[in-house]
Amino acid sequence: MIRCAALLLGLLLAGPAAAQATQSLQLLKEENGGIVPRYLLQDPNGRSVSSEDFRGRFQLIAFGYTYCPDICPTTLVEMAAILKELGEQASRVQPLFISVDPERDTGPVLKTYTTFFDPRILGLNGPPALVRRAADNFKIRYAKVREPGTPADRYAVDHSAGMILLGPDGQFIKKFAFAMPVEEISRQIAALIAAR
């Protein structure tokens, strides 16, 4: 209650621009089923990358981590297959793999990992707080899972699976469920590209 009052007071003091931005953000959440299609992370070379950097292109996004034993490699194999199925239309899509394990998934590790599947897939990471914000914005849950008595660096990361598609305007279009057939995802993305 006190936090809400403080936030409201801050917005009132900041003026109409801040209130309008907050209202716009709330409308965006409602229209997109709670998803706010925004992130600010780093590419494998440490350069800042945001959702705004790919305006004019579709973004196909998966969250995961390089130590993932099955879901992430499967997802990236599928992502690479989608790019292949799209052929020349693939140039209209930026595939992204956002790490939910920023402590171990350094830039070089991510680059090696994503390049193995397809060099067009861009791995993103960042400080834990920015990774958490991106995951929260996209309604992706993740948590470290450590067996009792194991070393601190030996853990798994339980996380949401699937791929998220943003349009050329940066807006959320849809989420593709994990293990949805590649042909179906490719068909839907191709139809969206053709319609734009």
QUIJO-V432342 format. One record per residue. N is the residue number from 0. RES is the residue in one letter. SS is DSSP state (~ for helix, > for strand, _ for the rest). PHI is phi in radians with two decimals (* if undefined). PSI is psi in degrees with one decimal (none if undefined). Layout:
N|RES|SS|PHI|PSI ; N|RES|SS|PHI|PSI
//
This chain:
0|M|_|*|-46.3 ; 1|I|~|-1.14|-40.7 ; 2|R|~|-1.08|-41.9 ; 3|C|~|-1.11|-42.4 ; 4|A|~|-1.13|-41.0 ; 5|A|~|-1.14|-40.8 ; 6|L|~|-1.10|-45.4 ; 7|L|~|-1.09|-43.9 ; 8|L|~|-1.07|-42.8 ; 9|G|~|-1.06|-41.6 ; 10|L|~|-1.15|-40.9 ; 11|L|~|-1.13|-41.0 ; 12|L|~|-1.23|-31.2 ; 13|A|~|-1.28|-18.1 ; 14|G|_|1.73|179.6 ; 15|P|~|-1.13|-29.1 ; 16|A|~|-1.11|-43.7 ; 17|A|~|-1.19|-40.3 ; 18|A|~|-1.11|-40.1 ; 19|Q|~|-1.16|-40.1 ; 20|A|~|-1.10|-41.5 ; 21|T|~|-1.14|-40.9 ; 22|Q|~|-1.13|-41.2 ; 23|S|~|-1.09|-41.2 ; 24|L|~|-1.10|-40.8 ; 25|Q|~|-1.14|-42.2 ; 26|L|~|-1.09|-40.3 ; 27|L|~|-1.07|-43.5 ; 28|K|~|-1.06|-44.0 ; 29|E|~|-1.14|-42.4 ; 30|E|~|-1.18|-32.2 ; 31|N|_|-1.79|21.9 ; 32|G|_|1.12|32.1 ; 33|G|_|1.60|-8.2 ; 34|I|_|-1.47|129.7 ; 35|V|_|-1.92|106.7 ; 36|P|_|-1.36|63.8 ; 37|R|_|-2.37|144.1 ; 38|Y|_|-2.70|155.2 ; 39|L|>|-2.40|106.1 ; 40|L|>|-2.36|-161.5 ; 41|Q|>|-2.27|144.7 ; 42|D|_|-1.44|176.4 ; 43|P|_|-1.05|-18.4 ; 44|N|_|-1.63|4.1 ; 45|G|_|1.51|4.8 ; 46|R|_|-1.40|142.8 ; 47|S|>|-1.17|137.5 ; 48|V|>|-2.36|132.3 ; 49|S|>|-2.21|168.8 ; 50|S|~|-1.06|-22.9 ; 51|E|~|-1.28|-20.8 ; 52|D|~|-1.19|-15.3 ; 53|F|~|-1.99|23.0 ; 54|R|_|-0.96|137.8 ; 55|G|_|1.65|-9.4 ; 56|R|_|-2.21|152.5 ; 57|F|>|-1.27|150.1 ; 58|Q|>|-2.09|124.0 ; 59|L|>|-1.89|111.9 ; 60|I|>|-2.04|134.2 ; 61|A|>|-2.22|141.8 ; 62|F|>|-1.83|142.1 ; 63|G|>|3.10|-155.3 ; 64|Y|_|-2.77|156.4 ; 65|T|_|-1.26|-22.4 ; 66|Y|_|-1.49|-0.3 ; 67|C|_|-1.06|128.2 ; 68|P|_|-1.36|-26.0 ; 69|D|_|-2.51|-51.6 ; 70|I|~|-1.08|-47.2 ; 71|C|~|-1.19|-46.9 ; 72|P|~|-1.06|-38.6 ; 73|T|~|-1.09|-45.0 ; 74|T|~|-1.08|-41.9 ; 75|L|~|-1.28|-31.1 ; 76|V|~|-1.09|-43.3 ; 77|E|~|-1.15|-41.2 ; 78|M|~|-1.07|-44.1 ; 79|A|~|-1.10|-39.4 ; 80|A|~|-1.16|-36.7 ; 81|I|~|-1.08|-45.6 ; 82|L|~|-1.04|-41.1 ; 83|K|~|-1.14|-44.1 ; 84|E|~|-1.07|-35.9 ; 85|L|~|-1.26|-20.1 ; 86|G|~|1.05|-129.0 ; 87|E|~|-1.13|-27.0 ; 88|Q|~|-1.14|-19.0 ; 89|A|~|-1.04|-23.9 ; 90|S|~|-1.14|-15.4 ; 91|R|~|-1.57|1.3 ; 92|V|>|-2.15|132.4 ; 93|Q|>|-1.84|109.2 ; 94|P|>|-1.43|135.4 ; 95|L|>|-2.28|141.0 ; 96|F|>|-2.14|110.6 ; 97|I|>|-1.73|120.0 ; 98|S|>|-1.34|134.5 ; 99|V|_|-1.79|16.9 ; 100|D|_|-2.31|63.9 ; 101|P|_|-1.11|-21.6 ; 102|E|_|-1.17|-40.0 ; 103|R|_|-1.76|-29.3 ; 104|D|_|-1.51|77.6 ; 105|T|_|-1.26|170.0 ; 106|G|~|-0.95|-52.4 ; 107|P|~|-1.07|-38.4 ; 108|V|~|-1.10|-45.9 ; 109|L|~|-1.10|-42.0 ; 110|K|~|-1.09|-46.3 ; 111|T|~|-1.07|-42.9 ; 112|Y|~|-1.13|-52.6 ; 113|T|~|-1.21|-35.9 ; 114|T|~|-1.10|-32.4 ; 115|F|~|-0.99|-37.9 ; 116|F|~|-1.46|-46.5 ; 117|D|_|-2.98|127.6 ; 118|P|_|-1.10|-14.3 ; 119|R|_|-1.39|-15.9 ; 120|I|_|-1.35|123.4 ; 121|L|>|-1.74|121.8 ; 122|G|>|-1.50|136.2 ; 123|L|>|-2.18|142.4 ; 124|N|>|-2.49|-165.4 ; 125|G|_|2.89|-178.5 ; 126|P|_|-1.03|146.9 ; 127|P|~|-0.86|-38.4 ; 128|A|~|-1.14|-38.3 ; 129|L|~|-1.30|-34.3 ; 130|V|~|-1.13|-43.8 ; 131|R|~|-1.09|-42.4 ; 132|R|~|-1.10|-44.6 ; 133|A|~|-1.07|-46.3 ; 134|A|~|-1.08|-43.9 ; 135|D|~|-1.08|-41.8 ; 136|N|~|-1.03|-36.3 ; 137|F|_|-1.66|7.8 ; 138|K|_|1.05|39.8 ; 139|I|_|-1.79|125.8 ; 140|R|_|-1.77|145.2 ; 141|Y|>|-2.71|152.0 ; 142|A|>|-2.77|142.9 ; 143|K|>|-1.21|142.7 ; 144|V|>|-2.23|117.0 ; 145|R|_|-2.15|132.0 ; 146|E|_|-1.28|141.8 ; 147|P|_|-1.00|136.9 ; 148|G|_|1.45|0.9 ; 149|T|_|-1.55|155.7 ; 150|P|_|-1.05|157.9 ; 151|A|_|-1.05|-30.1 ; 152|D|_|-1.58|4.6 ; 153|R|_|-1.85|98.1 ; 154|Y|_|-2.68|161.7 ; 155|A|>|-1.87|166.3 ; 156|V|>|-2.18|110.9 ; 157|D|>|-1.33|128.8 ; 158|H|>|-2.63|160.3 ; 159|S|_|-1.16|148.0 ; 160|A|_|-2.01|171.1 ; 161|G|_|1.95|179.2 ; 162|M|>|-2.22|145.8 ; 163|I|>|-2.00|136.6 ; 164|L|>|-1.96|126.4 ; 165|L|>|-1.89|148.4 ; 166|G|_|-1.45|175.0 ; 167|P|_|-1.06|-20.9 ; 168|D|_|-1.52|2.0 ; 169|G|_|1.46|2.4 ; 170|Q|_|-1.54|149.3 ; 171|F|>|-1.13|131.7 ; 172|I|>|-1.82|-57.7 ; 173|K|>|-2.91|167.6 ; 174|K|>|-1.95|130.9 ; 175|F|>|-1.66|127.5 ; 176|A|_|-1.16|151.8 ; 177|F|_|-1.03|136.0 ; 178|A|_|1.26|11.9 ; 179|M|_|-1.11|137.8 ; 180|P|_|-0.98|135.5 ; 181|V|~|-0.96|-41.6 ; 182|E|~|-1.05|-39.4 ; 183|E|~|-1.21|-44.5 ; 184|I|~|-1.07|-45.7 ; 185|S|~|-1.06|-42.1 ; 186|R|~|-1.08|-45.0 ; 187|Q|~|-1.16|-43.0 ; 188|I|~|-1.15|-42.7 ; 189|A|~|-1.04|-41.2 ; 190|A|~|-1.13|-39.5 ; 191|L|~|-1.17|-40.7 ; 192|I|~|-1.09|-44.9 ; 193|A|~|-1.12|-30.6 ; 194|A|~|-1.39|-14.2 ; 195|R|_|-1.64|none
//
